[in-house]
Amino acid sequence: MLTIPRALHDKIVAHARADHPDEACGVLAGPAGSDRPERFIAMLNAERSPTFYRFDSAEQFRVWREMDDHDEEPVVIYHSHTATEAYPSRTDISYASEPQAHYVLVSTRDENEAEFRSYRILDGQVTEEPVTVVE
Amino acid sequence: MAIEVRIPTILRTYTDGAKQVEGTGSTLDELITDLEQRHGGLRDRLVDGGSLRRFVNVYLNDEDVRFLAGLETPVKDGDTVTVLPAVAGGV
């Protein structure tokens, strides 16, 4: 189950819409071990592609080091699909390497209604989980 | 003094859960070979066919070694090497 404040949910959707048709990507950081997303961090998609995303390695280093310094971890890793459903692709699954993270997928294929879904990806296995948006 | 190596969560199975280990060597390649002695299997997660795996980021202090000399990057006592799996995906 992913429990996420409304404000953070909306920031993710807004980011995905803003970068459409390129895939948007980013992180929600939270206190290590808390499973609570608290801080929104939009990341550059170094691929700038409608079908692929990759965190810029220097930016990832700075963000991960900052989280570590503040005893935080990536609670949510999100990205968008711009023409397909909000479900992890084989590529998404093969690169997922933060075992504690909730992988959020947003689809911007419909210009009016964004799809927002969350998954755990462990050892190549995808499990969808319910999302609770807290007002 | 040695070289501090920071290990991401997903590779801590090779270090008995440690988030940081130490090693020696004068290049990144030698350092990884040294780490492999005590943490068997770690090298294969970082290196494929003589070069660093594409979707693993390795940093010497705060620079991605892709922009230095890759596996041949010189390292020395007091340096910090950080490993982070790349975050990527697509359709």
Backbone of each chain as ProteinMPNN parsed JSONL, in Angstrom:
{"seq_chain_A": "MLTIPRALHDKIVAHARADHPDEACGVLAGPAGSDRPERFIAMLNAERSPTFYRFDSAEQFRVWREMDDHDEEPVVIYHSHTATEAYPSRTDISYASEPQAHYVLVSTRDENEAEFRSYRILDGQVTEEPVTVVE", "coords_chain_A": {"N_chain_A": [[0.855, -1.205, 0.0], [0.538, 2.162, -0.872], [0.765, 5.145, 0.786], [0.057, 8.433, 0.318], [0.505, 11.927, 0.478], [-1.893, 14.297, -0.733], [-0.84, 16.623, -1.927], [1.712, 15.826, -2.828], [1.081, 13.774, -4.582], [-0.277, 15.273, -6.532], [1.765, 16.918, -7.447], [3.424, 15.093, -8.73], [1.768, 14.248, -10.838], [1.429, 16.693, -12.159], [4.053, 17.201, -12.984], [4.456, 15.071, -14.749], [2.587, 15.736, -16.735], [3.615, 18.187, -17.564], [6.035, 17.47, -18.783], [5.267, 15.831, -20.813], [5.375, 15.159, -24.308], [7.627, 13.687, -23.448], [9.031, 11.235, -21.219], [8.57, 11.723, -17.77], [10.37, 11.892, -14.653], [11.227, 11.034, -11.253], [11.65, 11.401, -7.666], [10.289, 10.641, -4.441], [11.321, 11.567, -1.379], [11.784, 10.277, 1.932], [11.845, 9.831, 5.553], [14.31, 7.441, 6.479], [13.317, 4.096, 6.503], [10.712, 4.729, 7.253], [8.659, 4.587, 5.425], [7.217, 6.731, 4.552], [6.374, 9.102, 2.273], [7.755, 12.294, 1.843], [9.092, 14.423, 0.638], [9.324, 16.078, -2.397], [11.095, 15.441, -5.335], [11.849, 16.38, -8.377], [13.384, 14.888, -11.132], [15.847, 15.26, -13.692], [15.22, 13.901, -16.893], [17.576, 12.245, -18.356], [17.61, 11.025, -20.783], [15.697, 12.272, -22.245], [13.322, 11.385, -23.617], [10.456, 10.023, -25.324], [10.052, 7.414, -24.766], [11.838, 6.336, -22.982], [13.547, 6.597, -19.855], [16.072, 8.009, -17.755], [17.855, 8.65, -14.862], [19.98, 11.426, -14.576], [23.388, 10.86, -14.039], [25.103, 12.413, -12.399], [23.33, 14.117, -11.104], [21.791, 12.216, -9.768], [23.697, 11.254, -7.985], [24.12, 13.526, -6.333], [21.55, 13.876, -5.231], [21.067, 11.4, -3.971], [23.162, 11.417, -2.131], [22.485, 13.606, -0.592], [20.062, 12.715, 0.497], [21.02, 10.611, 2.034], [22.636, 12.008, 3.842], [20.682, 13.254, 5.322], [19.453, 11.221, 6.546], [17.477, 9.974, 5.019], [15.551, 8.135, 2.578], [14.864, 6.921, -0.8], [11.513, 6.81, -1.078], [9.49, 6.723, -2.893], [9.798, 6.057, -6.311], [9.211, 7.574, -9.246], [7.846, 7.524, -12.588], [6.742, 8.48, -15.888], [4.548, 7.158, -18.372], [3.923, 7.875, -21.68], [2.319, 7.15, -23.765], [1.335, 4.73, -23.292], [-0.056, 2.273, -20.993], [-0.207, 2.765, -17.396], [1.708, 0.841, -16.303], [4.389, -1.22, -15.193], [7.01, -1.712, -17.529], [8.927, -4.345, -19.187], [11.503, -3.388, -19.248], [11.423, -1.452, -17.209], [11.094, -3.134, -15.027], [13.435, -4.637, -15.105], [15.386, -2.782, -14.459], [14.75, -1.959, -11.91], [15.998, -1.194, -8.829], [15.868, -0.414, -6.148], [15.004, -1.794, -3.402], [13.219, -1.106, -1.325], [11.535, 0.778, -2.318], [8.486, 2.325, -3.541], [7.254, 1.909, -6.668], [6.041, 4.203, -8.729], [3.831, 4.704, -11.358], [2.767, 6.894, -13.849], [0.362, 7.545, -16.266], [0.172, 9.541, -19.118], [-1.286, 9.299, -21.353], [-3.894, 9.949, -21.945], [-5.326, 13.075, -22.389], [-6.975, 14.249, -20.549], [-7.388, 12.68, -18.294], [-5.235, 11.515, -15.963], [-3.514, 8.495, -15.304], [-2.657, 6.921, -12.281], [-0.661, 4.794, -10.659], [0.652, 2.303, -8.404], [3.473, 0.208, -7.532], [5.234, -2.611, -6.162], [8.475, -3.74, -6.791], [10.34, -6.467, -6.763], [13.113, -8.526, -6.971], [12.624, -8.946, -9.716], [9.901, -9.381, -9.736], [6.653, -8.095, -10.084], [4.298, -6.4, -8.148], [1.197, -5.044, -7.942], [-0.064, -2.364, -5.945], [-2.472, -0.942, -3.662], [-3.313, 2.57, -3.722], [-3.408, 5.139, -1.427], [-4.604, 8.281, -1.152], [-3.913, 10.968, 0.806], [-5.727, 13.552, 2.184]], "CA_chain_A": [[0.0, 0.0, 0.0], [1.237, 3.443, -0.869], [0.01, 6.254, 1.365], [0.734, 9.609, -0.236], [-0.234, 13.179, 0.635], [-2.483, 14.847, -1.954], [0.056, 17.606, -2.561], [2.796, 15.132, -3.531], [0.426, 13.1, -5.715], [-0.57, 16.265, -7.566], [3.038, 17.386, -8.027], [3.889, 14.061, -9.662], [0.926, 14.317, -12.04], [1.756, 17.951, -12.855], [5.358, 17.015, -13.623], [4.262, 14.183, -15.906], [1.889, 16.514, -17.77], [4.509, 19.245, -18.068], [7.094, 16.914, -19.628], [4.647, 15.095, -21.925], [5.403, 13.715, -24.499], [8.77, 12.959, -22.889], [8.774, 10.62, -19.921], [9.046, 12.475, -16.603], [10.83, 10.961, -13.62], [11.648, 11.681, -10.015], [11.735, 10.688, -6.392], [9.774, 11.23, -3.207], [12.185, 11.127, -0.283], [11.156, 10.248, 3.25], [12.779, 9.335, 6.563], [14.705, 6.052, 6.238], [12.55, 3.095, 7.233], [9.382, 5.199, 7.668], [7.674, 4.341, 4.363], [6.413, 7.953, 4.427], [6.954, 10.057, 1.316], [7.594, 13.648, 2.373], [9.772, 15.492, -0.094], [9.237, 15.869, -3.843], [12.323, 15.796, -6.062], [11.765, 16.093, -9.824], [14.722, 14.615, -11.668], [15.999, 15.402, -15.133], [15.294, 12.667, -17.676], [18.767, 12.451, -19.182], [17.35, 10.503, -22.131], [14.708, 13.182, -22.858], [12.728, 10.529, -24.638], [9.07, 9.623, -25.046], [9.935, 5.976, -24.481], [12.864, 5.876, -22.052], [14.015, 7.601, -18.904], [17.259, 7.642, -16.983], [18.32, 9.758, -14.026], [21.334, 11.908, -14.855], [24.189, 10.219, -12.985], [25.62, 13.399, -11.44], [22.201, 14.57, -10.293], [21.443, 11.115, -8.883], [24.696, 11.229, -6.921], [23.858, 14.624, -5.391], [20.284, 13.622, -4.543], [21.239, 10.247, -3.072], [24.06, 11.82, -1.046], [21.699, 14.502, 0.255], [19.124, 11.881, 1.264], [21.814, 9.879, 3.013], [23.058, 12.974, 4.877], [19.513, 13.595, 6.14], [18.841, 9.965, 6.998], [16.293, 9.722, 4.199], [15.74, 7.183, 1.486], [13.824, 7.118, -1.815], [10.314, 6.05, -0.724], [8.792, 6.55, -4.173], [10.493, 6.407, -7.557], [8.109, 7.659, -10.203], [8.075, 7.991, -13.95], [5.5, 8.479, -16.649], [4.428, 6.566, -19.718], [3.189, 8.933, -22.364], [1.405, 6.617, -24.779], [0.921, 3.377, -22.901], [-0.692, 2.254, -19.682], [0.645, 3.007, -16.223], [2.126, -0.472, -15.793], [5.835, -1.333, -15.454], [7.439, -2.483, -18.698], [10.028, -5.284, -18.876], [12.674, -2.551, -18.974], [11.231, -0.886, -15.869], [11.298, -4.206, -14.051], [14.835, -5.082, -15.078], [16.244, -1.771, -13.834], [14.322, -1.576, -10.558], [17.007, -1.679, -7.884], [15.701, 0.096, -4.785], [14.007, -2.765, -2.94], [12.22, -0.574, -0.391], [10.773, 1.861, -2.951], [7.244, 2.125, -4.264], [7.446, 2.392, -8.044], [4.793, 4.835, -9.192], [3.727, 4.974, -12.782], [1.695, 7.785, -14.26], [0.232, 7.58, -17.729], [-0.398, 10.791, -19.647], [-1.766, 9.031, -22.718], [-5.157, 10.665, -22.104], [-5.004, 14.443, -21.975], [-7.85, 14.727, -19.472], [-7.381, 11.83, -17.104], [-3.951, 10.837, -15.745], [-3.583, 7.263, -14.504], [-1.627, 6.954, -11.234], [-0.678, 3.47, -10.036], [1.888, 2.043, -7.655], [3.907, -1.181, -7.569], [6.507, -3.041, -5.572], [9.205, -4.57, -7.752], [11.375, -7.162, -5.991], [13.64, -9.709, -7.669], [11.969, -9.135, -11.004], [8.454, -9.617, -9.584], [5.862, -6.872, -9.931], [3.035, -6.543, -7.427], [0.515, -3.769, -7.829], [-0.563, -2.118, -4.59], [-3.427, 0.161, -3.625], [-2.789, 3.898, -3.411], [-4.299, 5.955, -0.594], [-4.21, 9.689, -1.204], [-4.347, 11.579, 2.075], [-6.009, 14.998, 2.002]], "C_chain_A": [[0.876, 1.234, 0.0], [0.31, 4.488, -0.269], [0.746, 7.529, 1.0], [-0.111, 10.857, -0.027], [-0.713, 13.716, -0.719], [-1.513, 15.757, -2.693], [1.163, 16.919, -3.364], [2.241, 14.38, -4.744], [0.24, 14.088, -6.861], [0.699, 16.803, -8.217], [3.57, 16.371, -9.037], [3.091, 14.15, -10.968], [1.25, 15.57, -12.853], [3.087, 17.836, -13.596], [5.226, 16.163, -14.876], [3.594, 14.942, -17.057], [2.828, 17.544, -18.402], [5.541, 18.686, -19.036], [6.56, 16.116, -20.815], [4.953, 15.827, -23.223], [6.685, 13.007, -24.052], [8.362, 12.321, -21.571], [9.359, 11.514, -18.826], [9.485, 11.468, -15.551], [11.245, 11.724, -12.377], [11.494, 10.782, -8.81], [10.884, 11.401, -5.347], [10.636, 10.676, -2.086], [11.396, 11.134, 1.014], [12.152, 9.697, 4.249], [13.046, 7.838, 6.369], [13.887, 5.111, 7.109], [11.124, 3.495, 7.575], [8.275, 4.827, 6.695], [6.763, 5.544, 4.154], [7.046, 8.882, 3.415], [6.707, 11.476, 1.81], [8.108, 14.739, 1.452], [9.821, 15.147, -1.564], [10.529, 16.315, -4.522], [12.138, 15.396, -7.532], [13.193, 15.881, -10.321], [14.709, 14.872, -13.174], [15.942, 14.014, -15.769], [16.452, 12.851, -18.656], [18.592, 11.895, -20.602], [16.443, 11.436, -22.929], [13.944, 12.474, -23.977], [11.269, 10.253, -24.307], [8.947, 8.147, -24.678], [10.982, 5.464, -23.508], [13.193, 6.983, -21.063], [15.255, 7.076, -18.202], [17.623, 8.853, -16.147], [19.725, 10.137, -14.485], [22.239, 11.44, -13.723], [24.731, 11.21, -11.97], [24.503, 13.897, -10.525], [21.804, 13.468, -9.298], [22.417, 11.048, -7.708], [24.384, 12.293, -5.874], [22.612, 14.346, -4.585], [20.42, 12.464, -3.555], [22.139, 10.613, -1.889], [23.304, 12.722, -0.062], [20.711, 13.705, 1.102], [19.88, 11.156, 2.378], [22.229, 10.79, 4.173], [21.908, 13.316, 5.82], [18.777, 12.358, 6.632], [17.504, 9.704, 6.298], [16.603, 8.62, 3.194], [14.686, 7.469, 0.413], [12.625, 6.224, -1.482], [9.503, 5.748, -1.986], [9.762, 6.9, -5.29], [9.4, 6.416, -8.612], [8.622, 7.96, -11.604], [6.769, 7.872, -14.712], [5.654, 7.693, -17.94], [3.521, 7.495, -20.483], [2.229, 8.425, -23.434], [0.882, 5.245, -24.418], [0.381, 3.418, -21.48], [0.333, 2.434, -18.56], [1.0, 1.681, -15.563], [3.601, -0.646, -16.115], [6.133, -2.207, -16.669], [8.532, -3.465, -18.262], [11.297, -4.507, -18.549], [12.585, -1.963, -17.571], [11.57, -1.93, -14.81], [12.768, -4.574, -13.957], [15.748, -4.053, -14.424], [15.881, -1.448, -12.395], [15.306, -2.102, -9.531], [17.0, -0.982, -6.539], [14.618, -0.755, -4.141], [12.926, -2.2, -2.013], [11.274, 0.419, -1.07], [9.435, 1.388, -3.508], [7.491, 2.709, -5.653], [6.104, 2.901, -8.552], [4.884, 5.079, -10.678], [2.536, 5.859, -13.051], [1.591, 7.66, -15.766], [-0.436, 8.878, -18.144], [-0.941, 10.563, -21.057], [-3.1, 9.7, -22.996], [-4.965, 12.087, -21.593], [-5.877, 14.961, -20.842], [-7.67, 13.965, -18.171], [-6.021, 11.142, -16.969], [-4.18, 9.572, -14.923], [-2.407, 7.285, -13.537], [-1.701, 5.634, -10.489], [0.664, 3.194, -9.382], [2.182, 0.548, -7.575], [5.118, -1.385, -6.672], [7.168, -3.931, -6.616], [10.389, -5.171, -7.007], [11.803, -8.406, -6.741], [12.892, -9.995, -8.955], [10.471, -9.405, -10.931], [7.73, -8.297, -9.337], [4.588, -7.175, -9.166], [2.38, -5.173, -7.353], [-0.001, -3.608, -6.403], [-1.569, -0.973, -4.633], [-2.738, 1.464, -3.244], [-3.828, 4.622, -2.579], [-3.783, 7.372, -0.616], [-4.803, 10.377, 0.014], [-4.532, 13.082, 1.883], [-5.386, 15.827, 3.129]], "O_chain_A": [[1.831, 1.34, 0.77], [-0.801, 4.694, -0.758], [1.92, 7.691, 1.331], [-1.307, 10.854, -0.317], [-0.013, 13.597, -1.725], [-1.375, 15.682, -3.914], [1.513, 17.373, -4.453], [2.865, 14.357, -5.805], [0.555, 13.787, -8.012], [0.704, 17.11, -9.409], [4.105, 16.749, -10.079], [3.662, 14.129, -12.058], [1.334, 15.518, -14.08], [3.219, 18.326, -14.717], [5.795, 16.475, -15.922], [3.991, 14.802, -18.214], [2.83, 17.74, -19.617], [5.892, 19.349, -20.012], [7.317, 15.764, -21.719], [4.803, 17.049, -23.252], [6.806, 11.802, -24.272], [7.458, 12.804, -20.89], [10.486, 11.997, -18.936], [9.031, 10.324, -15.551], [11.573, 12.908, -12.44], [11.246, 9.581, -8.92], [10.772, 12.627, -5.366], [10.681, 9.466, -1.867], [10.451, 11.907, 1.172], [13.187, 9.156, 3.861], [12.12, 7.065, 6.126], [13.781, 5.312, 8.319], [10.384, 2.686, 8.134], [7.104, 4.754, 7.069], [5.656, 5.399, 3.637], [8.135, 9.404, 3.652], [5.579, 11.825, 2.158], [7.61, 15.864, 1.485], [10.291, 14.076, -1.95], [10.997, 17.433, -4.308], [12.257, 14.222, -7.884], [14.099, 16.629, -9.956], [13.682, 14.717, -13.835], [16.536, 13.065, -15.257], [16.312, 13.537, -19.669], [19.34, 12.256, -21.51], [16.429, 11.387, -24.159], [13.932, 12.919, -25.124], [10.887, 10.249, -23.137], [7.865, 7.682, -24.319], [11.016, 4.265, -23.228], [13.124, 8.166, -21.398], [15.459, 5.869, -18.074], [17.692, 9.967, -16.666], [20.555, 9.269, -14.75], [21.89, 11.608, -12.555], [24.814, 10.884, -10.786], [24.704, 14.075, -9.323], [21.518, 13.749, -8.134], [22.009, 10.813, -6.571], [24.382, 12.011, -4.676], [22.605, 14.555, -3.372], [19.937, 12.549, -2.426], [21.9, 10.166, -0.768], [23.47, 12.605, 1.152], [20.541, 13.986, 2.289], [19.425, 11.101, 3.52], [22.178, 10.392, 5.336], [22.135, 13.633, 6.988], [17.632, 12.434, 7.075], [16.534, 9.27, 6.92], [17.754, 8.234, 2.994], [13.717, 8.18, 0.678], [12.721, 5.002, -1.594], [8.915, 4.676, -2.129], [10.461, 7.911, -5.226], [8.742, 5.403, -8.85], [9.68, 8.563, -11.784], [5.816, 7.247, -14.249], [6.741, 7.586, -18.508], [2.456, 7.868, -19.99], [1.415, 9.189, -23.951], [0.081, 4.664, -25.15], [0.364, 4.471, -20.842], [1.54, 2.28, -18.745], [0.641, 1.429, -14.413], [4.037, -0.263, -17.201], [5.581, -3.297, -16.818], [9.001, -3.426, -17.125], [12.075, -4.91, -17.684], [13.567, -1.974, -16.828], [12.248, -1.638, -13.824], [13.291, -4.799, -12.866], [16.791, -4.421, -13.885], [16.624, -0.735, -11.72], [15.444, -3.315, -9.367], [18.022, -0.958, -5.854], [13.432, -0.474, -4.313], [11.834, -2.76, -1.927], [10.304, 0.859, -0.452], [9.269, 0.23, -3.891], [7.89, 3.866, -5.787], [5.167, 2.135, -8.772], [5.88, 5.593, -11.187], [1.436, 5.617, -12.554], [2.602, 7.666, -16.468], [-1.47, 9.267, -17.6], [-1.046, 11.495, -21.853], [-3.418, 9.993, -24.148], [-4.489, 12.28, -20.475], [-5.569, 15.989, -20.239], [-7.784, 14.53, -17.084], [-5.689, 10.274, -17.776], [-4.949, 9.579, -13.962], [-1.289, 7.626, -13.922], [-2.668, 5.368, -9.775], [1.684, 3.774, -9.755], [1.267, -0.276, -7.551], [5.915, -0.473, -6.45], [6.515, -4.765, -7.245], [11.334, -4.462, -6.661], [10.974, -9.24, -7.106], [12.563, -11.144, -9.252], [9.837, -9.635, -11.96], [8.137, -7.493, -8.499], [3.872, -8.116, -9.506], [2.939, -4.245, -6.77], [-0.332, -4.589, -5.737], [-1.524, -0.133, -5.532], [-1.725, 1.471, -2.545], [-4.992, 4.713, -2.969], [-2.672, 7.649, -0.163], [-6.016, 10.374, 0.229], [-3.611, 13.788, 1.472], [-5.518, 17.05, 3.141]]}, "seq_chain_B": "MAIEVRIPTILRTYTDGAKQVEGTGSTLDELITDLEQRHGGLRDRLVDGGSLRRFVNVYLNDEDVRFLAGLETPVKDGDTVTVLPAVAGGV", "coords_chain_B": {"N_chain_B": [[45.124, 3.819, 6.474], [42.613, 3.474, 3.947], [40.638, 2.753, 1.027], [37.443, 3.983, 0.958], [34.414, 2.391, 0.315], [31.226, 2.877, -0.794], [28.249, 1.145, -0.576], [25.341, 0.268, -2.383], [21.914, -0.404, -1.319], [20.93, -2.69, -2.698], [23.165, -4.235, -3.243], [24.12, -5.058, -0.853], [23.859, -7.613, 0.017], [26.169, -8.875, -0.619], [27.928, -7.913, 1.178], [27.408, -8.662, 3.722], [25.379, -7.022, 4.65], [26.595, -4.606, 5.152], [26.881, -1.075, 4.634], [29.06, 0.188, 3.877], [32.337, -0.509, 2.902], [35.856, -1.391, 2.969], [38.758, -1.067, 0.887], [41.685, -1.767, -1.151], [43.982, -0.568, -3.674], [45.381, 0.56, -6.8], [44.073, 1.333, -8.984], [40.636, 1.6, -10.073], [39.837, -0.848, -11.071], [41.672, -2.618, -9.811], [40.914, -2.168, -7.189], [38.303, -3.198, -7.178], [38.863, -5.866, -7.707], [40.227, -6.437, -5.362], [38.149, -6.114, -3.468], [36.529, -8.213, -4.216], [37.781, -10.417, -3.164], [36.976, -10.545, -0.502], [34.306, -10.203, -0.686], [32.732, -12.077, -2.369], [31.423, -12.354, -5.643], [30.666, -9.792, -5.968], [32.141, -8.383, -7.891], [31.147, -9.27, -10.37], [28.705, -8.027, -10.469], [29.357, -5.492, -11.004], [31.1, -5.339, -13.131], [31.352, -6.166, -16.55], [32.552, -8.202, -18.954], [35.129, -6.891, -18.969], [34.588, -4.176, -18.794], [32.936, -1.495, -16.957], [29.629, -2.125, -15.905], [26.826, -1.015, -17.756], [24.506, 0.082, -16.546], [25.185, 0.647, -13.961], [26.25, 3.046, -11.768], [29.349, 4.388, -10.955], [31.227, 6.27, -8.759], [34.04, 8.311, -8.214], [34.974, 9.869, -5.441], [33.209, 12.711, -6.0], [32.735, 12.359, -8.693], [31.501, 10.882, -11.662], [32.872, 7.931, -12.823], [32.822, 7.314, -15.486], [33.446, 9.606, -16.79], [35.997, 9.901, -16.188], [38.458, 7.654, -16.091], [37.143, 5.271, -16.375], [37.335, 1.852, -15.577], [40.049, 2.016, -15.344], [40.56, 4.181, -13.836], [42.578, 5.996, -11.667], [42.943, 5.358, -8.196], [43.26, 6.221, -4.717], [44.444, 5.964, -1.308], [42.216, 7.216, 1.102], [40.388, 8.142, -0.708], [36.908, 8.117, -1.686], [34.77, 5.772, -2.976], [31.734, 5.476, -4.6], [28.938, 3.469, -5.206], [26.109, 3.331, -7.23], [23.093, 1.948, -8.324], [21.937, 2.597, -11.59], [19.053, 4.587, -12.207], [16.459, 3.856, -14.185], [14.376, 3.275, -17.07], [11.608, 2.362, -19.218], [9.402, 2.067, -22.066]], "CA_chain_B": [[44.114, 4.409, 5.573], [42.271, 2.622, 2.815], [39.656, 3.418, 0.19], [36.101, 3.696, 1.453], [33.511, 2.074, -0.806], [29.832, 2.913, -0.341], [27.53, 0.07, -1.262], [23.89, 0.519, -2.377], [21.101, -1.43, -0.653], [20.739, -3.922, -3.457], [24.4, -5.034, -3.271], [24.587, -5.348, 0.515], [23.881, -9.068, 0.231], [27.553, -9.308, -0.792], [28.786, -7.326, 2.218], [26.753, -8.978, 5.012], [24.549, -5.903, 5.08], [27.341, -3.361, 5.391], [26.686, -0.047, 3.624], [30.36, 0.74, 3.555], [33.431, -1.456, 3.11], [37.136, -0.783, 2.62], [39.585, -1.855, -0.015], [42.915, -1.115, -1.611], [44.285, -0.74, -5.09], [45.809, 1.845, -7.361], [43.04, 1.701, -9.973], [39.315, 1.09, -9.719], [39.87, -2.274, -11.407], [42.379, -3.32, -8.731], [40.083, -2.052, -5.992], [37.199, -4.149, -7.3], [39.465, -7.196, -7.538], [40.503, -6.577, -3.929], [36.868, -6.293, -2.774], [36.009, -9.53, -4.591], [38.389, -11.414, -2.261], [36.209, -10.619, 0.746], [32.88, -10.103, -1.005], [32.65, -12.83, -3.618], [30.234, -12.123, -6.458], [30.453, -8.348, -6.141], [32.744, -7.941, -9.145], [30.267, -9.581, -11.5], [27.596, -7.067, -10.484], [29.882, -4.185, -11.397], [31.924, -5.424, -14.338], [30.913, -7.144, -17.543], [33.477, -8.27, -20.079], [36.252, -5.956, -18.976], [34.261, -2.769, -18.51], [31.884, -1.305, -15.968], [28.276, -2.354, -16.411], [26.219, 0.216, -18.236], [23.505, 0.699, -15.677], [25.686, 0.84, -12.6], [27.052, 4.277, -11.696], [30.428, 4.356, -9.97], [31.774, 7.619, -8.596], [35.255, 8.509, -7.419], [34.616, 11.087, -4.718], [31.883, 13.051, -6.518], [32.7, 12.316, -10.157], [31.176, 9.621, -12.343], [34.139, 7.481, -13.424], [32.695, 7.316, -16.947], [34.063, 10.833, -17.284], [37.414, 9.845, -15.803], [39.076, 6.628, -16.944], [36.45, 3.994, -16.215], [37.994, 0.896, -14.689], [41.47, 2.381, -15.188], [40.661, 5.399, -13.033], [43.464, 5.843, -10.505], [42.364, 5.619, -6.881], [44.288, 6.244, -3.677], [43.992, 5.987, 0.087], [41.499, 8.433, 1.468], [39.302, 8.366, -1.668], [35.637, 7.426, -1.463], [34.131, 5.283, -4.201], [30.313, 5.242, -4.337], [28.248, 2.699, -6.251], [24.647, 3.497, -7.227], [22.473, 1.414, -9.537], [21.259, 3.64, -12.362], [17.589, 4.518, -12.163], [16.08, 4.004, -15.593], [13.298, 2.408, -17.511], [10.985, 2.824, -20.449], [8.292, 1.198, -22.482]], "C_chain_B": [[43.845, 3.47, 4.413], [41.314, 3.437, 1.939], [38.287, 2.99, 0.677], [35.191, 3.453, 0.251], [32.086, 2.02, -0.264], [28.986, 2.024, -1.238], [26.026, 0.337, -1.232], [23.141, -0.673, -1.77], [21.11, -2.759, -1.391], [21.997, -4.786, -3.518], [24.88, -5.41, -1.878], [24.497, -6.82, 0.875], [25.306, -9.591, 0.095], [28.463, -8.826, 0.331], [28.219, -7.595, 3.601], [25.982, -7.78, 5.53], [25.28, -4.593, 5.279], [27.104, -2.362, 4.288], [28.009, 0.592, 3.198], [31.415, -0.328, 3.815], [34.721, -0.743, 2.721], [37.902, -1.682, 1.678], [40.826, -1.093, -0.375], [43.112, -1.375, -3.094], [44.743, 0.589, -5.632], [44.935, 2.261, -8.542], [41.713, 1.131, -9.485], [39.243, -0.417, -9.962], [40.521, -3.088, -10.289], [41.553, -3.295, -7.453], [38.96, -3.085, -6.025], [37.703, -5.588, -7.14], [39.744, -7.467, -6.062], [39.208, -6.841, -3.149], [36.307, -7.696, -3.017], [36.551, -10.627, -3.684], [37.535, -11.629, -1.012], [34.713, -10.627, 0.49], [32.645, -10.752, -2.364], [31.339, -12.605, -4.348], [30.007, -10.66, -6.745], [30.982, -7.864, -7.494], [31.802, -8.127, -10.342], [29.079, -8.623, -11.588], [28.041, -5.709, -11.022], [30.534, -4.205, -12.773], [31.382, -6.495, -15.26], [31.892, -7.1, -18.703], [34.537, -7.196, -20.096], [35.878, -4.491, -18.847], [33.104, -2.69, -17.524], [30.525, -1.485, -16.619], [27.592, -1.025, -16.691], [25.267, 0.874, -17.257], [23.871, 0.64, -14.205], [26.52, 2.112, -12.646], [28.099, 4.115, -10.615], [31.064, 5.735, -9.938], [33.059, 7.552, -7.782], [35.096, 9.874, -6.762], [33.296, 11.577, -5.299], [31.789, 13.054, -8.04], [32.401, 10.93, -10.704], [32.433, 9.162, -13.094], [34.057, 7.302, -14.94], [33.39, 8.534, -17.553], [35.52, 10.928, -16.847], [38.02, 8.736, -16.679], [38.433, 5.266, -16.747], [37.17, 3.105, -15.219], [39.455, 1.256, -14.435], [41.657, 3.638, -14.354], [41.582, 5.158, -11.842], [42.716, 6.173, -9.207], [43.485, 5.58, -5.853], [43.659, 6.261, -2.302], [43.316, 7.314, 0.393], [40.386, 8.774, 0.488], [38.038, 7.639, -1.197], [35.071, 7.03, -2.822], [32.684, 4.946, -3.839], [29.715, 4.49, -5.515], [26.748, 2.956, -6.114], [24.087, 2.823, -8.469], [21.787, 2.552, -10.285], [19.757, 3.483, -12.19], [17.115, 4.826, -13.572], [14.925, 3.083, -15.9], [12.696, 2.955, -18.786], [9.921, 1.844, -20.874], [8.769, -0.104, -23.095]], "O_chain_B": [[44.738, 2.76, 3.952], [41.198, 4.653, 2.092], [37.998, 1.8, 0.798], [35.202, 4.22, -0.712], [31.778, 1.217, 0.617], [29.002, 2.131, -2.464], [25.478, 0.608, -0.163], [23.657, -1.789, -1.715], [21.277, -3.819, -0.787], [21.896, -5.975, -3.822], [25.94, -6.019, -1.735], [24.999, -7.236, 1.919], [25.624, -10.647, 0.641], [29.611, -9.256, 0.442], [28.501, -6.859, 4.547], [25.939, -7.55, 6.738], [24.651, -3.569, 5.548], [27.119, -2.733, 3.114], [28.06, 1.417, 2.286], [31.38, -0.985, 4.855], [34.688, 0.375, 2.206], [37.721, -2.9, 1.669], [41.017, 0.056, 0.024], [42.501, -2.268, -3.683], [44.527, 1.629, -5.01], [45.033, 3.383, -9.038], [41.679, 0.283, -8.594], [38.666, -1.162, -9.17], [39.991, -4.117, -9.87], [41.5, -4.284, -6.721], [38.695, -3.761, -5.031], [37.046, -6.419, -6.513], [39.529, -8.575, -5.571], [39.18, -7.699, -2.267], [35.689, -8.289, -2.133], [35.887, -11.637, -3.452], [37.391, -12.753, -0.53], [33.936, -11.018, 1.361], [32.396, -10.079, -3.364], [30.267, -12.66, -3.745], [29.25, -10.309, -7.65], [30.352, -7.041, -8.158], [31.685, -7.254, -11.203], [28.513, -8.432, -12.664], [27.223, -4.889, -11.438], [30.52, -3.206, -13.492], [31.004, -7.582, -14.825], [32.04, -6.068, -19.359], [34.82, -6.635, -21.155], [36.764, -3.638, -18.794], [32.393, -3.666, -17.287], [30.302, -1.05, -17.749], [27.761, -0.049, -15.96], [25.23, 2.1, -17.154], [23.01, 0.59, -13.326], [27.41, 2.234, -13.488], [27.779, 3.748, -9.484], [31.4, 6.296, -10.981], [33.147, 6.828, -6.79], [35.085, 10.904, -7.437], [32.294, 10.889, -5.103], [30.888, 13.665, -8.614], [32.976, 9.934, -10.264], [32.989, 9.909, -13.9], [35.08, 7.157, -15.608], [33.863, 8.491, -18.688], [36.191, 11.925, -17.112], [38.08, 8.888, -17.899], [39.078, 4.232, -16.924], [37.567, 3.554, -14.144], [40.033, 0.846, -13.428], [42.78, 4.111, -14.182], [41.38, 4.207, -11.088], [41.959, 7.142, -9.139], [44.533, 4.98, -6.088], [42.47, 6.544, -2.157], [43.783, 8.382, -0.003], [39.527, 9.599, 0.797], [38.097, 6.684, -0.423], [34.916, 7.871, -3.707], [32.437, 4.213, -2.881], [29.956, 4.83, -6.673], [26.182, 2.819, -5.03], [24.558, 3.096, -9.573], [21.124, 3.385, -9.667], [19.255, 2.368, -12.043], [17.341, 5.92, -14.09], [14.549, 2.229, -15.098], [13.216, 3.907, -19.368], [9.58, 0.914, -20.144], [7.952, -0.935, -23.492]]}, "name": "protein", "num_of_chains": 2, "seq": "MLTIPRALHDKIVAHARADHPDEACGVLAGPAGSDRPERFIAMLNAERSPTFYRFDSAEQFRVWREMDDHDEEPVVIYHSHTATEAYPSRTDISYASEPQAHYVLVSTRDENEAEFRSYRILDGQVTEEPVTVVEMAIEVRIPTILRTYTDGAKQVEGTGSTLDELITDLEQRHGGLRDRLVDGGSLRRFVNVYLNDEDVRFLAGLETPVKDGDTVTVLPAVAGGV"}
